Amino acid sequence: DIASVEKELLDRRGKDVLLVFDGADEAKELIREGSPNVLLPLLKGRILPEASIILSSRPGVCPDLQEGCSTFYEIQGFDPIAIKAFVESFFKGDPQKGEEMLKALEERPDLMAGAFVPINVFIFCSIYEHGQSSFPPTMTSCYKTFVSQILGRESAKENATCLINSDLSGLPKDLADLLSGLAQIAFKGLTANPPSFIFTESSILEIFPTLSTTGITDSFFKGLLQVHAGKVGFCSEYTFSFSHATLQEF
């Protein structure tokens, strides 16, 4: 049980324990002096002083954290060489398609400006892979096209014969209701203080109450919301997240 694990951690002073805190910039108030939580004492070694800690943050948002870090790394994203390598790897079965995609991307400085973010390069590749000879006019329309491709792929797995428009217009009612519900979940998470990127089973059932009787499955969310293993260990219910924070923001 949790109490016995807590006691063992304290008795061992955190020896052989690795703690990972992802996205400190999304919860800056939790690492301020006087904040009523255990995070800051952990980071300063006042609790579990022998534990190893990995903390992630967007560059420059939490500069004070560097003072207490023994090692500091900055992930700078893709440079042009990395973008080219990723595209070539993605289209290794069709190198000509990859070259065409890179040329089209280089001709779009508005999209190229966001290509340092790896998930965006993946989205651009996915769009181009599915028969596109050019990119949609805006980044928003790129995301719409990407989501439409996911919905089309997942619907095909269920032998559903419905046309998914790239601008997400005219969706069947079940898919439109799904996107509407997911938008509510995403918005609530982003406007929470601090923002939330992990969602509980109860918060999902609040938006999709029918799941309480039909059961929770990955297929229901059509690949747009990830269902994480639950009902094991200390977790008494399922947890959920979008595949990437940028998808939640979209």
C-alpha positions as CSV (number, residue, x, y, z in Angstrom):
1,D,0.0,0.0,0.0
2,I,1.0,3.6,-0.4
3,A,1.8,4.1,3.3
4,S,4.3,1.3,3.4
5,V,6.0,2.5,0.2
6,E,6.2,6.0,1.6
7,K,7.8,4.7,4.8
8,E,10.4,2.7,2.8
9,L,11.2,5.7,0.6
10,L,11.8,7.9,3.7
11,D,13.8,5.2,5.5
12,R,16.1,4.8,2.5
13,R,16.3,8.6,2.0
14,G,15.4,8.1,-1.6
15,K,18.4,5.9,-2.4
16,D,18.1,4.1,-5.8
17,V,14.9,6.2,-6.6
18,L,14.5,8.2,-9.8
19,L,11.8,10.9,-9.8
20,V,10.7,12.5,-13.0
21,F,8.8,15.8,-13.2
22,D,7.8,16.8,-16.7
23,G,6.7,20.3,-17.7
24,A,7.8,22.4,-14.7
25,D,7.0,25.5,-16.8
26,E,3.3,24.6,-16.7
27,A,3.2,24.6,-12.9
28,K,5.7,27.3,-11.9
29,E,3.8,28.2,-8.8
30,L,4.5,24.8,-7.4
31,I,8.3,25.5,-7.3
32,R,8.1,28.9,-5.6
33,E,9.3,29.4,-2.1
34,G,6.4,29.0,0.3
35,S,4.4,26.8,-2.0
36,P,2.5,24.3,0.2
37,N,3.7,21.1,-1.5
38,V,6.7,18.7,-1.4
39,L,8.1,19.5,-4.8
40,L,10.4,22.3,-3.8
41,P,11.8,20.4,-0.7
42,L,12.4,17.4,-3.0
43,L,14.3,19.6,-5.5
44,K,16.4,21.1,-2.7
45,G,17.2,17.8,-1.1
46,R,15.3,18.4,2.1
47,I,13.2,15.3,1.4
48,L,14.7,12.1,-0.1
49,P,18.2,13.7,-0.4
50,E,19.7,10.6,-2.0
51,A,17.1,10.4,-4.8
52,S,17.9,11.3,-8.4
53,I,15.6,13.8,-10.0
54,I,14.9,14.7,-13.7
55,L,12.9,17.9,-14.2
56,S,11.9,19.2,-17.7
57,S,10.9,22.7,-18.6
58,R,10.6,24.8,-21.7
59,P,13.8,26.8,-22.3
60,G,14.2,30.0,-20.3
61,V,10.9,29.7,-18.4
62,C,12.2,28.5,-15.1
63,P,15.8,29.9,-14.9
64,D,16.0,29.6,-11.1
65,L,15.9,25.8,-11.5
66,Q,19.3,25.7,-13.1
67,E,20.9,26.9,-9.8
68,G,20.1,23.6,-8.1
69,C,20.9,21.3,-11.0
70,S,24.1,19.3,-11.1
71,T,23.6,18.7,-14.9
72,F,21.7,20.9,-17.3
73,Y,20.7,20.0,-20.9
74,E,18.8,22.1,-23.4
75,I,16.9,20.3,-26.2
76,Q,16.8,22.7,-29.1
77,G,14.6,20.8,-31.5
78,F,15.2,20.1,-35.1
79,D,17.7,22.1,-37.2
80,P,17.6,21.9,-41.0
81,I,19.9,18.8,-41.0
82,A,17.7,17.0,-38.5
83,I,14.5,17.9,-40.5
84,K,16.0,16.5,-43.7
85,A,17.2,13.3,-41.9
86,F,13.7,12.8,-40.3
87,V,11.9,13.2,-43.7
88,E,14.3,10.9,-45.4
89,S,13.8,8.3,-42.7
90,F,10.0,8.7,-42.9
91,F,10.0,8.3,-46.7
92,K,12.8,5.7,-46.9
93,G,10.5,3.5,-49.0
94,D,9.8,6.3,-51.4
95,P,12.8,8.7,-51.5
96,Q,11.4,10.7,-54.4
97,K,8.3,11.5,-52.3
98,G,10.6,12.6,-49.5
99,E,12.5,14.9,-51.8
100,E,9.2,16.4,-53.1
101,M,8.0,16.9,-49.6
102,L,11.2,18.7,-48.4
103,K,11.0,21.0,-51.5
104,A,7.4,21.8,-50.8
105,L,8.2,22.5,-47.1
106,E,11.1,24.8,-48.0
107,E,8.8,26.8,-50.2
108,R,6.5,27.4,-47.2
109,P,8.5,29.6,-44.7
110,D,5.4,29.9,-42.5
111,L,5.4,26.1,-42.0
112,M,9.2,25.8,-42.0
113,A,9.3,28.2,-39.0
114,G,7.5,25.5,-36.9
115,A,9.5,22.6,-38.2
116,F,12.0,22.8,-35.4
117,V,9.3,21.0,-33.3
118,P,9.5,17.3,-34.2
119,I,5.8,16.6,-33.9
120,N,5.1,19.2,-36.6
121,V,7.5,17.5,-39.0
122,F,5.8,14.2,-38.3
123,I,2.4,15.9,-39.1
124,F,3.8,17.4,-42.3
125,C,5.2,14.0,-43.4
126,S,1.9,12.3,-42.6
127,I,-0.1,14.8,-44.6
128,Y,2.2,14.4,-47.6
129,E,2.2,10.7,-47.3
130,H,-1.5,10.4,-47.9
131,G,-1.6,11.7,-51.5
132,Q,-1.1,15.4,-50.9
133,S,1.0,17.2,-53.5
134,S,1.1,20.4,-51.5
135,F,0.5,21.6,-48.0
136,P,-2.8,23.1,-46.7
137,P,-2.7,27.0,-46.6
138,T,-2.3,27.4,-42.8
139,M,-0.9,25.5,-39.8
140,T,-4.4,25.2,-38.5
141,S,-5.6,23.6,-41.7
142,C,-2.6,21.2,-41.5
143,Y,-3.8,20.1,-38.1
144,K,-7.3,19.7,-39.4
145,T,-6.0,17.5,-42.3
146,F,-3.9,15.5,-39.8
147,V,-6.9,14.9,-37.6
148,S,-9.1,14.0,-40.6
149,Q,-6.5,11.4,-41.6
150,I,-6.5,9.8,-38.1
151,L,-10.3,9.7,-38.1
152,G,-10.3,8.1,-41.6
153,R,-7.7,5.5,-40.6
154,E,-9.5,4.5,-37.4
155,S,-12.9,4.4,-39.0
156,A,-11.5,2.2,-41.7
157,K,-10.4,-0.3,-39.0
158,E,-14.0,-0.6,-38.0
159,N,-15.1,-1.0,-41.6
160,A,-17.0,2.3,-41.5
161,T,-17.6,3.7,-44.9
162,C,-17.7,7.5,-44.4
163,L,-16.0,10.3,-46.1
164,I,-13.8,12.4,-43.8
165,N,-13.2,15.9,-45.3
166,S,-9.8,17.4,-44.7
167,D,-11.4,20.5,-43.2
168,L,-13.5,18.3,-40.8
169,S,-16.8,19.6,-42.3
170,G,-19.8,17.4,-42.6
171,L,-18.7,14.8,-40.1
172,P,-21.1,12.0,-39.1
173,K,-22.8,12.9,-35.8
174,D,-20.8,10.3,-33.7
175,L,-17.5,11.8,-34.9
176,A,-18.7,15.4,-34.5
177,D,-19.8,14.6,-31.0
178,L,-16.5,13.0,-30.3
179,L,-14.5,16.0,-31.5
180,S,-16.8,18.3,-29.5
181,G,-16.3,16.3,-26.3
182,L,-12.5,16.1,-26.8
183,A,-12.4,19.9,-27.4
184,Q,-14.1,20.4,-24.0
185,I,-11.6,18.1,-22.3
186,A,-8.7,19.9,-24.0
187,F,-10.0,23.4,-23.1
188,K,-10.6,22.5,-19.5
189,G,-7.1,21.1,-19.2
190,L,-5.4,24.1,-20.7
191,T,-7.4,26.6,-18.7
192,A,-6.8,24.8,-15.4
193,N,-4.3,26.3,-12.9
194,P,-1.9,24.7,-13.3
195,P,-2.8,23.3,-16.8
196,S,-3.7,19.7,-16.9
197,F,-2.4,17.2,-19.5
198,I,-3.5,14.0,-17.8
199,F,-7.2,13.4,-17.3
200,T,-8.9,11.1,-14.8
201,E,-11.6,8.6,-15.6
202,S,-14.2,10.6,-13.8
203,S,-13.4,13.7,-15.8
204,I,-13.8,11.7,-19.1
205,L,-17.1,10.2,-18.0
206,E,-18.4,13.6,-17.2
207,I,-18.1,14.5,-20.9
208,F,-18.8,11.0,-22.3
209,P,-21.3,9.5,-19.7
210,T,-22.3,6.5,-22.0
211,L,-18.8,5.0,-21.4
212,S,-19.9,4.1,-17.9
213,T,-22.1,1.4,-19.4
214,T,-20.4,0.6,-22.7
215,G,-16.9,0.4,-21.2
216,I,-13.8,2.4,-22.0
217,T,-11.8,1.3,-25.1
218,D,-9.1,2.9,-27.2
219,S,-11.2,2.6,-30.3
220,F,-13.9,4.9,-29.0
221,F,-11.5,7.9,-29.1
222,K,-10.3,7.1,-32.6
223,G,-6.6,7.5,-31.8
224,L,-7.0,11.1,-30.6
225,L,-7.0,10.4,-26.9
226,Q,-4.6,7.9,-25.4
227,V,-6.0,5.5,-22.7
228,H,-3.3,4.5,-20.2
229,A,-3.3,1.3,-18.3
230,G,-5.3,1.6,-15.1
231,K,-6.7,-0.4,-12.3
232,V,-3.2,-1.6,-11.4
233,G,-0.7,-0.7,-8.7
234,F,-1.7,2.5,-7.0
235,C,-3.9,3.6,-9.9
236,S,-7.6,3.0,-9.1
237,E,-8.9,4.3,-12.4
238,Y,-7.8,4.8,-16.0
239,T,-5.9,8.0,-17.0
240,F,-6.0,9.7,-20.4
241,S,-3.9,12.1,-22.4
242,F,-3.7,13.6,-25.9
243,S,-0.8,12.1,-27.8
244,H,1.0,15.5,-27.7
245,A,0.4,18.8,-26.0
246,T,0.2,20.6,-29.4
247,L,-2.7,18.3,-30.4
248,Q,-4.5,19.3,-27.1
249,E,-3.8,22.9,-27.9
250,F,-5.2,22.5,-31.4
